[in-house]
Amino acid sequence: MRITSGLLRNRRFKVPKEEVRPTKEAVREAIFSSLGGSCEGLKVLDLFAGSGALGMEAWSRGADSVILVEQHAAIWKNLQSNIEALRTDQLGAIKCIKSDALAYLARAGQGFDLILADPPYDLPNALEKTLAGIAAHSVLTDDGTLVYELRTKRTSVEVPKEWTLLRDKKYGQSRVLILKLNKEEPS
């Protein structure tokens, strides 16, 4: 796998062969293009990080900070190794946290401008649980965006009323949703 744009463009990183399903280069390129291309100055959270492709792409594109959350020990070690191999003083801060992604939301303790979520396709109710966790723990800034990847064959997606679906696009076996959390109206 390689990073598609930014300071680390064309740099390769290792991906465990069987444990993860990395977001394809063309899909990553489309995602970041739809977000404006740059992540300059953003605080980014990559939930269910897996290969780390989405988070490292944001890092390469100028994010101030990136947190990758992965619970599987061998995959987490691979992420740590990739980060160390790619690290440069010209990039923002990046760290990998070994934790269940949904449990991490409860203790994140900060707001993120961009949240990337690409859970295992077979994780039950992952979309619903992720949306509820982000909303309940206020981890998305007022202007923040959530990019959520799921399987194309999931035909119906119900977005809770506190969310606005900005984009729903299919790329082969992947389907990408871009969402915003609705701001609460002052009473």
Contacts in CASP RR format, 6 or more apart in sequence:
PFRMAT RR
TARGET T0000
AUTHOR 0000-0000-0000
METHOD contacts of the structure
MODEL  1
MRITSGLLRNRRFKVPKEEVRPTKEAVREAIFSSLGGSCEGLKVLDLFAG
SGALGMEAWSRGADSVILVEQHAAIWKNLQSNIEALRTDQLGAIKCIKSD
ALAYLARAGQGFDLILADPPYDLPNALEKTLAGIAAHSVLTDDGTLVYEL
RTKRTSVEVPKEWTLLRDKKYGQSRVLILKLNKEEPS
1 12 0 8 1.000
1 13 0 8 1.000
1 14 0 8 1.000
1 15 0 8 1.000
1 22 0 8 1.000
1 25 0 8 1.000
1 51 0 8 1.000
1 53 0 8 1.000
2 10 0 8 1.000
2 11 0 8 1.000
2 12 0 8 1.000
2 13 0 8 1.000
2 25 0 8 1.000
3 9 0 8 1.000
3 10 0 8 1.000
3 11 0 8 1.000
3 13 0 8 1.000
3 53 0 8 1.000
3 56 0 8 1.000
3 57 0 8 1.000
3 60 0 8 1.000
3 86 0 8 1.000
4 25 0 8 1.000
4 28 0 8 1.000
4 29 0 8 1.000
4 32 0 8 1.000
4 57 0 8 1.000
5 29 0 8 1.000
5 32 0 8 1.000
5 37 0 8 1.000
5 57 0 8 1.000
5 60 0 8 1.000
5 61 0 8 1.000
6 60 0 8 1.000
6 61 0 8 1.000
6 62 0 8 1.000
7 60 0 8 1.000
7 61 0 8 1.000
7 62 0 8 1.000
7 88 0 8 1.000
7 90 0 8 1.000
7 91 0 8 1.000
8 56 0 8 1.000
8 59 0 8 1.000
8 60 0 8 1.000
8 86 0 8 1.000
8 88 0 8 1.000
8 91 0 8 1.000
9 60 0 8 1.000
11 60 0 8 1.000
11 86 0 8 1.000
13 51 0 8 1.000
13 52 0 8 1.000
13 53 0 8 1.000
13 56 0 8 1.000
13 82 0 8 1.000
13 85 0 8 1.000
13 86 0 8 1.000
14 78 0 8 1.000
14 81 0 8 1.000
14 82 0 8 1.000
15 22 0 8 1.000
15 51 0 8 1.000
15 53 0 8 1.000
15 78 0 8 1.000
16 51 0 8 1.000
16 74 0 8 1.000
16 75 0 8 1.000
16 78 0 8 1.000
19 50 0 8 1.000
19 72 0 8 1.000
19 74 0 8 1.000
19 75 0 8 1.000
20 50 0 8 1.000
20 51 0 8 1.000
20 75 0 8 1.000
21 120 0 8 1.000
21 121 0 8 1.000
22 50 0 8 1.000
22 51 0 8 1.000
22 52 0 8 1.000
22 53 0 8 1.000
23 31 0 8 1.000
23 51 0 8 1.000
23 53 0 8 1.000
23 54 0 8 1.000
23 118 0 8 1.000
23 149 0 8 1.000
23 174 0 8 1.000
24 171 0 8 1.000
24 174 0 8 1.000
26 171 0 8 1.000
27 149 0 8 1.000
27 171 0 8 1.000
27 174 0 8 1.000
27 176 0 8 1.000
28 53 0 8 1.000
28 54 0 8 1.000
28 57 0 8 1.000
30 169 0 8 1.000
30 171 0 8 1.000
30 176 0 8 1.000
31 54 0 8 1.000
31 147 0 8 1.000
31 176 0 8 1.000
32 39 0 8 1.000
32 57 0 8 1.000
32 58 0 8 1.000
32 61 0 8 1.000
34 167 0 8 1.000
34 169 0 8 1.000
34 178 0 8 1.000
35 114 0 8 1.000
35 145 0 8 1.000
35 147 0 8 1.000
35 178 0 8 1.000
37 61 0 8 1.000
38 61 0 8 1.000
38 62 0 8 1.000
39 58 0 8 1.000
39 59 0 8 1.000
39 61 0 8 1.000
39 62 0 8 1.000
39 63 0 8 1.000
39 114 0 8 1.000
40 61 0 8 1.000
40 62 0 8 1.000
40 63 0 8 1.000
41 62 0 8 1.000
41 63 0 8 1.000
41 64 0 8 1.000
41 113 0 8 1.000
42 58 0 8 1.000
42 62 0 8 1.000
42 63 0 8 1.000
42 64 0 8 1.000
42 112 0 8 1.000
42 113 0 8 1.000
42 114 0 8 1.000
43 63 0 8 1.000
43 64 0 8 1.000
43 65 0 8 1.000
43 110 0 8 1.000
43 111 0 8 1.000
43 112 0 8 1.000
43 113 0 8 1.000
43 114 0 8 1.000
43 141 0 8 1.000
44 55 0 8 1.000
44 58 0 8 1.000
44 59 0 8 1.000
44 63 0 8 1.000
44 65 0 8 1.000
44 66 0 8 1.000
44 67 0 8 1.000
44 112 0 8 1.000
44 113 0 8 1.000
44 114 0 8 1.000
44 115 0 8 1.000
44 116 0 8 1.000
45 66 0 8 1.000
45 67 0 8 1.000
45 69 0 8 1.000
45 108 0 8 1.000
45 112 0 8 1.000
45 114 0 8 1.000
45 115 0 8 1.000
45 116 0 8 1.000
45 139 0 8 1.000
46 52 0 8 1.000
46 54 0 8 1.000
46 55 0 8 1.000
46 58 0 8 1.000
46 66 0 8 1.000
46 67 0 8 1.000
46 68 0 8 1.000
46 69 0 8 1.000
46 115 0 8 1.000
46 116 0 8 1.000
46 117 0 8 1.000
47 69 0 8 1.000
47 101 0 8 1.000
47 102 0 8 1.000
47 104 0 8 1.000
47 105 0 8 1.000
47 115 0 8 1.000
47 116 0 8 1.000
47 117 0 8 1.000
47 118 0 8 1.000
47 119 0 8 1.000
47 130 0 8 1.000
48 69 0 8 1.000
48 70 0 8 1.000
48 101 0 8 1.000
48 117 0 8 1.000
48 118 0 8 1.000
48 119 0 8 1.000
48 120 0 8 1.000
48 123 0 8 1.000
48 126 0 8 1.000
49 55 0 8 1.000
49 68 0 8 1.000
49 69 0 8 1.000
49 70 0 8 1.000
49 75 0 8 1.000
49 79 0 8 1.000
49 96 0 8 1.000
49 101 0 8 1.000
50 68 0 8 1.000
50 70 0 8 1.000
50 72 0 8 1.000
50 75 0 8 1.000
50 79 0 8 1.000
50 118 0 8 1.000
51 75 0 8 1.000
51 78 0 8 1.000
51 79 0 8 1.000
52 68 0 8 1.000
52 70 0 8 1.000
52 79 0 8 1.000
52 82 0 8 1.000
54 116 0 8 1.000
54 118 0 8 1.000
54 147 0 8 1.000
55 63 0 8 1.000
55 66 0 8 1.000
55 68 0 8 1.000
55 116 0 8 1.000
56 66 0 8 1.000
56 68 0 8 1.000
56 82 0 8 1.000
56 83 0 8 1.000
56 86 0 8 1.000
56 94 0 8 1.000
58 66 0 8 1.000
58 114 0 8 1.000
58 116 0 8 1.000
59 66 0 8 1.000
59 91 0 8 1.000
59 92 0 8 1.000
59 94 0 8 1.000
60 91 0 8 1.000
62 91 0 8 1.000
62 92 0 8 1.000
63 92 0 8 1.000
63 114 0 8 1.000
64 92 0 8 1.000
64 93 0 8 1.000
65 92 0 8 1.000
65 93 0 8 1.000
65 94 0 8 1.000
66 92 0 8 1.000
66 93 0 8 1.000
66 94 0 8 1.000
66 95 0 8 1.000
67 94 0 8 1.000
67 95 0 8 1.000
67 96 0 8 1.000
67 97 0 8 1.000
67 108 0 8 1.000
67 112 0 8 1.000
68 79 0 8 1.000
68 83 0 8 1.000
68 94 0 8 1.000
68 95 0 8 1.000
68 96 0 8 1.000
68 97 0 8 1.000
69 96 0 8 1.000
69 97 0 8 1.000
69 99 0 8 1.000
69 101 0 8 1.000
69 104 0 8 1.000
70 76 0 8 1.000
70 79 0 8 1.000
70 96 0 8 1.000
70 97 0 8 1.000
70 98 0 8 1.000
70 99 0 8 1.000
70 101 0 8 1.000
71 98 0 8 1.000
71 99 0 8 1.000
71 100 0 8 1.000
71 101 0 8 1.000
73 98 0 8 1.000
76 96 0 8 1.000
76 98 0 8 1.000
79 96 0 8 1.000
80 96 0 8 1.000
83 94 0 8 1.000
83 95 0 8 1.000
83 96 0 8 1.000
87 94 0 8 1.000
97 104 0 8 1.000
101 117 0 8 1.000
101 119 0 8 1.000
101 130 0 8 1.000
102 129 0 8 1.000
102 130 0 8 1.000
102 133 0 8 1.000
105 133 0 8 1.000
105 134 0 8 1.000
105 136 0 8 1.000
105 137 0 8 1.000
105 139 0 8 1.000
106 133 0 8 1.000
106 137 0 8 1.000
108 137 0 8 1.000
108 139 0 8 1.000
109 137 0 8 1.000
109 139 0 8 1.000
110 139 0 8 1.000
111 138 0 8 1.000
111 139 0 8 1.000
111 140 0 8 1.000
111 141 0 8 1.000
112 139 0 8 1.000
112 140 0 8 1.000
112 141 0 8 1.000
112 144 0 8 1.000
113 141 0 8 1.000
113 143 0 8 1.000
113 144 0 8 1.000
113 145 0 8 1.000
114 144 0 8 1.000
114 145 0 8 1.000
114 146 0 8 1.000
114 147 0 8 1.000
115 134 0 8 1.000
115 139 0 8 1.000
115 140 0 8 1.000
115 144 0 8 1.000
115 145 0 8 1.000
115 146 0 8 1.000
115 147 0 8 1.000
116 147 0 8 1.000
117 130 0 8 1.000
117 146 0 8 1.000
117 147 0 8 1.000
117 148 0 8 1.000
117 149 0 8 1.000
118 148 0 8 1.000
118 149 0 8 1.000
119 126 0 8 1.000
119 130 0 8 1.000
119 150 0 8 1.000
120 126 0 8 1.000
121 150 0 8 1.000
121 151 0 8 1.000
126 150 0 8 1.000
127 148 0 8 1.000
127 150 0 8 1.000
127 157 0 8 1.000
127 177 0 8 1.000
128 160 0 8 1.000
130 148 0 8 1.000
131 146 0 8 1.000
131 159 0 8 1.000
131 160 0 8 1.000
131 163 0 8 1.000
131 179 0 8 1.000
132 160 0 8 1.000
133 139 0 8 1.000
134 140 0 8 1.000
134 146 0 8 1.000
134 181 0 8 1.000
135 160 0 8 1.000
135 162 0 8 1.000
135 163 0 8 1.000
135 181 0 8 1.000
140 146 0 8 1.000
140 181 0 8 1.000
142 183 0 8 1.000
144 180 0 8 1.000
144 181 0 8 1.000
145 166 0 8 1.000
145 178 0 8 1.000
145 179 0 8 1.000
145 180 0 8 1.000
146 163 0 8 1.000
146 177 0 8 1.000
146 178 0 8 1.000
146 179 0 8 1.000
146 180 0 8 1.000
146 181 0 8 1.000
147 176 0 8 1.000
147 177 0 8 1.000
147 178 0 8 1.000
148 176 0 8 1.000
148 177 0 8 1.000
148 178 0 8 1.000
148 179 0 8 1.000
149 174 0 8 1.000
149 175 0 8 1.000
149 176 0 8 1.000
149 177 0 8 1.000
150 157 0 8 1.000
150 174 0 8 1.000
150 175 0 8 1.000
150 177 0 8 1.000
151 173 0 8 1.000
151 174 0 8 1.000
151 175 0 8 1.000
152 170 0 8 1.000
152 171 0 8 1.000
152 172 0 8 1.000
152 173 0 8 1.000
152 174 0 8 1.000
152 175 0 8 1.000
154 175 0 8 1.000
157 165 0 8 1.000
157 168 0 8 1.000
157 177 0 8 1.000
159 165 0 8 1.000
159 177 0 8 1.000
159 179 0 8 1.000
161 182 0 8 1.000
162 181 0 8 1.000
162 182 0 8 1.000
163 179 0 8 1.000
163 180 0 8 1.000
163 181 0 8 1.000
163 182 0 8 1.000
164 179 0 8 1.000
164 180 0 8 1.000
164 181 0 8 1.000
164 182 0 8 1.000
165 177 0 8 1.000
165 178 0 8 1.000
165 179 0 8 1.000
166 178 0 8 1.000
166 179 0 8 1.000
166 180 0 8 1.000
167 176 0 8 1.000
167 177 0 8 1.000
167 178 0 8 1.000
168 175 0 8 1.000
168 176 0 8 1.000
168 177 0 8 1.000
168 178 0 8 1.000
169 175 0 8 1.000
169 176 0 8 1.000
170 176 0 8 1.000
END
